Amino acid sequence: MTSTHETSQIGGGRGRRHRRIAAIDPAAWLKKRVHHLDMRRNNRKLTVLALVCFSFFFLWLSLKVFAQTDLWPLLAAPILVSAWFFYEAGVLATVAVTGLLLTQTSFEKSEPVTTAVFTFAAIGLGISWALRRQRRVHRQILRWSLTDTLTGLYNYGYFEEALDREMHRAHRYGGEITLIMFDIDHFKMFNDHFGHQTGNEALRMVADVIRGQKRESDIAARFGGEEFVLLLPGGEAGGLEIAARLSQAIASTPVPVGGGATAAITVSAGVASYPRGAVSKQELLDRVDQLLYQSKRNGRNRVSSAPSWRRLAV
């Protein structure tokens, strides 16, 4: 793998201290988002738990102290509310407390009351199951909205949002970010020769290598087709080093093609930074794309970058 890098002399240090720009890892963002939703739900749970305890105290006063046995249907309220917020465990706990309360209360006919309580419990368990399933589906949809289903990396939509956010941060605090774009060499020929299923395995392998080699603060995404991007905090020199290491790791990782045989693939890459190498989002994307295809034109399996003062011809 060859690295093509033209250096430039940038004179005059600015003399100001830069605040470190820490990129947000999408996995950490998703975990934080789910944690935030859980915290909000837990805060509501404390309020609901207090209300359930108060309702049981009220029912205990009504049934036991004041002998208002006609109020027993109100026992449905804490059971169903517990199902909504505490799922199956909440239903079982409230049914146990309800049973304890009913054993200390005298009824003319206890069978209809017992049947009704079991009915409330069955309804509560059904609600709990439905809510738990809805919660799982919601989390899965949240993951699908951020990730590429084939590779498990983050998708183009999330990458666009992350790039906007990190560029805004760099502009505001005076830091620098670097964008690396990879493209698998001769991928169409690979697909035609080995089949699309093997091509998918090659895409997964590249994603696995990127995922294993990237730092926690780097954002890796599938840009589209056989193109991948890696957004990282810091300058272009660090991006060149990471791009070269990833290219070598991908070239040395075999792709199973069936029958015990394997094949090797390579990638070409372009590296550009903001704000030194580009002054806008579109210019950064255009620049890294031009550098990627410069690697293609120069023989593939290489990494290309260019000085910030030089504009490349499309």
LINKA-V189818 format. One record per residue. PHI is phi in degrees with one decimal (NA if undefined). PSI is psi in whole degrees, 0 to 359 (999 if undefined). NEAR is the number of other ideal C-beta (glycine too) atoms within 8 Angstrom. Layout:
# LINKA-V189818
phi/psi/near
PHI/PSI/NEAR
PHI/PSI/NEAR
This chain:
# LINKA-V189818
phi/psi/near
NA/131/10
-108.2/141/8
-109.5/124/9
-105.7/115/11
-143.9/120/8
-102.7/125/8
-89.9/155/5
-130.2/156/8
-101.1/115/4
-106.3/111/6
-89.2/157/3
77.2/94/4
-66.5/145/3
-77.3/340/4
76.3/7/3
-111.8/150/5
-81.0/137/3
-100.5/133/9
-75.8/137/7
-66.1/130/6
-97.2/113/13
-101.9/114/6
-67.0/148/13
-90.2/121/10
-73.8/127/10
-58.4/325/12
-63.2/318/6
-66.8/323/9
-62.5/316/9
-63.7/317/11
-62.5/319/8
-66.3/320/8
-63.2/313/9
-64.0/320/10
-63.1/321/8
-63.0/317/8
-63.3/319/8
-64.5/321/8
-64.1/318/8
-61.8/317/8
-66.0/320/9
-64.8/323/8
-63.5/320/8
-67.3/326/9
-61.5/321/10
-62.8/319/8
-64.4/315/8
-64.5/320/13
-60.0/319/10
-63.8/319/8
-65.6/320/9
-64.1/316/12
-61.9/319/8
-64.5/320/8
-65.1/321/12
-65.3/321/12
-63.9/318/8
-62.4/316/8
-67.9/325/14
-63.3/317/10
-62.0/318/9
-68.4/315/11
-81.7/317/14
-90.0/312/10
-82.5/314/7
-100.2/0/7
56.7/37/6
-90.4/72/7
-67.2/343/9
-70.7/350/4
-89.0/4/9
-58.5/332/13
-60.6/340/6
-66.4/348/9
-62.7/341/13
-63.8/328/9
-61.2/304/8
-63.7/328/14
-65.4/313/16
-72.8/323/12
-65.4/319/12
-63.9/323/15
-61.7/321/17
-67.8/322/9
-105.6/333/12
-117.9/4/12
59.0/210/10
-61.8/321/10
-61.7/320/7
-64.6/320/13
-63.5/312/16
-63.3/320/9
-66.3/316/10
-69.9/325/14
-65.5/321/13
-62.6/315/8
-65.5/320/10
-61.8/316/12
-60.9/319/9
-63.5/320/8
-66.5/320/14
-70.8/328/14
-66.6/339/6
-97.2/8/6
-120.3/139/10
-96.0/130/3
-124.3/150/9
-67.0/318/2
-129.8/109/6
-87.2/338/7
-62.8/313/6
-60.7/325/7
-66.3/314/11
-62.1/317/9
-61.3/318/8
-64.4/319/11
-64.1/318/14
-64.7/325/8
-64.5/315/8
-58.7/319/13
-64.1/318/12
-64.3/318/8
-63.2/317/10
-61.9/318/16
-64.4/323/11
-64.6/318/8
-62.8/318/11
-60.6/315/13
-61.6/315/9
-64.0/318/8
-67.6/320/11
-63.7/319/10
-65.5/319/8
-61.9/322/8
-65.9/318/8
-62.6/316/8
-62.9/319/8
-61.3/317/8
-67.3/322/9
-65.7/319/8
-63.5/321/8
-60.7/318/11
-66.8/316/9
-62.4/329/8
-70.1/344/7
-110.0/337/11
-115.8/156/11
-85.9/124/10
-67.0/333/5
-76.7/313/8
-99.9/340/9
81.7/355/9
-77.4/173/13
-77.7/152/13
-90.5/178/11
-62.0/321/9
-61.4/314/8
-68.0/322/13
-58.3/317/14
-59.7/315/8
-64.0/316/8
-64.1/320/15
-64.7/316/12
-57.9/315/9
-65.2/315/9
-71.9/327/15
-67.4/321/12
-62.9/319/8
-64.1/314/10
-62.0/320/14
-67.1/320/7
-74.0/318/6
-103.4/359/9
80.4/19/7
-88.2/193/11
-140.9/143/13
-126.7/155/15
-126.9/139/16
-116.1/130/16
-114.9/133/16
-120.8/127/14
-110.2/149/17
-141.1/132/13
-71.2/130/13
-74.0/136/11
52.6/40/7
-68.0/325/13
-63.0/317/6
-63.0/320/7
-61.4/315/14
-63.1/315/11
-63.9/325/5
-81.9/317/6
-105.1/348/9
99.4/157/7
-69.5/330/6
-65.2/318/6
-66.7/325/15
-60.6/320/12
-63.4/322/9
-63.5/323/10
-64.7/319/13
-62.8/318/13
-65.1/322/11
-63.0/314/12
-60.2/316/15
-62.0/320/14
-64.6/319/8
-65.1/315/12
-61.2/316/14
-63.3/322/10
-76.3/333/7
-95.1/336/9
-72.9/158/11
-83.2/166/5
-63.2/328/6
-82.6/351/8
-82.9/148/13
-112.1/115/14
-107.5/138/13
-147.6/156/16
-88.7/117/14
-77.9/331/10
149.7/139/5
59.3/237/5
-102.2/20/7
-103.1/139/10
-129.4/153/15
-129.2/152/12
-135.4/119/16
-106.8/126/16
-139.5/150/16
-74.3/149/13
109.5/180/8
-86.4/181/9
-69.3/331/12
-62.1/316/6
-64.8/324/10
-64.8/321/16
-63.1/319/13
-64.1/315/8
-66.7/318/14
-62.2/318/14
-64.5/318/11
-65.5/319/9
-65.4/317/16
-60.6/317/16
-66.2/320/9
-65.4/320/11
-65.8/317/13
-64.3/332/12
-94.4/3/6
-103.0/114/8
-73.7/152/6
-109.7/121/12
-64.2/132/8
-119.9/10/9
101.8/149/7
67.5/23/4
79.9/358/3
-88.8/159/7
-133.5/162/7
-135.3/155/10
-108.6/145/8
-127.1/159/14
-128.1/167/12
-131.0/152/14
-108.3/150/15
-143.0/152/16
-124.8/146/18
-130.4/129/16
-145.2/156/15
-126.3/162/15
-129.1/134/14
-97.7/1/9
-67.9/319/9
-93.1/348/12
-159.9/152/11
-110.6/0/5
-149.5/166/6
-61.6/313/8
-65.0/321/6
-66.9/323/9
-63.0/315/15
-65.5/318/9
-63.6/319/10
-66.4/313/14
-68.3/328/14
-67.7/318/10
-62.3/319/12
-67.2/324/16
-60.4/313/15
-75.3/341/9
-66.4/321/13
-61.7/321/15
-63.5/314/10
-66.5/331/6
-87.8/9/10
119.9/1/6
67.7/173/10
54.4/49/11
-153.9/167/14
-117.2/133/17
-124.3/144/16
-144.1/175/14
-150.9/157/12
-60.9/153/7
-66.1/334/9
-84.6/355/4
-103.0/130/8
-102.6/133/3
-90.7/147/9
-76.8/137/4
-73.7/999/4
